[in-house]
């Protein structure tokens, strides 16, 4: 991976409403940080929640919960 690139990890599913465990996400990101520095990693929902719209899957409340999870995990790992 070139040093000037950011790797975005789409670890939050857009296919079902179950909220992922924050600790599991942190562990997966820390595993990726063994290969790419943490400062060059990012977390996002898969496909930016696009598949949920196309499949009629996640409702607004579920989407909001998933985005809060992404923000909470990012704050814990990257600050802010």
SVG drawing of the C-alpha trace seen along z (x, -y; Angstrom):
<svg xmlns="http://www.w3.org/2000/svg" viewBox="-37 -16 42 25">
<polyline fill="none" stroke="black" stroke-width="0.4" points="0.0,0.0 1.5,-3.4 2.4,-5.6 0.1,-8.4 -3.0,-6.3 -5.7,-5.7 -7.2,-2.3 -11.0,-2.4 -12.2,0.7 -16.0,1.3 -16.5,3.3 -20.0,2.2 -22.6,4.2 -25.4,2.6 -27.2,5.8 -28.7,6.4 -29.8,4.2 -27.9,6.0 -25.3,3.5 -21.8,4.8 -19.8,5.1 -17.5,2.0 -14.8,4.1 -14.8,6.6 -14.5,3.7 -11.6,2.3 -9.8,5.6 -10.3,6.0 -8.9,2.5 -5.9,3.1 -5.2,6.3 -5.2,4.3 -2.8,1.8 -0.3,4.6 0.1,4.1 -0.9,0.5 -0.3,-2.3 -3.4,-3.2 -3.1,-6.8 -3.7,-5.5 -6.8,-3.5 -10.4,-4.6 -13.7,-2.9 -16.9,-3.1 -20.1,-1.2 -20.0,1.1 -20.9,-0.8 -21.8,-3.9 -25.2,-2.4 -26.0,-2.2 -27.0,1.5 -29.6,0.9 -31.4,-1.6 -31.3,0.6 -32.4,3.7 -34.9,2.0 -33.0,3.2 -32.0,0.8 -34.4,-1.8 -33.4,-5.3 -33.0,-4.4 -30.8,-1.4 -28.7,-3.5 -28.3,-6.2 -27.3,-3.6 -24.7,-2.2 -23.3,-5.7 -23.1,-6.4 -21.2,-3.2 -18.7,-4.2 -18.3,-7.6 -17.8,-6.1 -15.2,-3.6 -13.4,-6.2 -13.3,-8.5 -11.9,-5.8 -9.2,-4.8 -8.3,-8.1 -9.5,-10.7 -12.0,-13.5"/>
</svg>
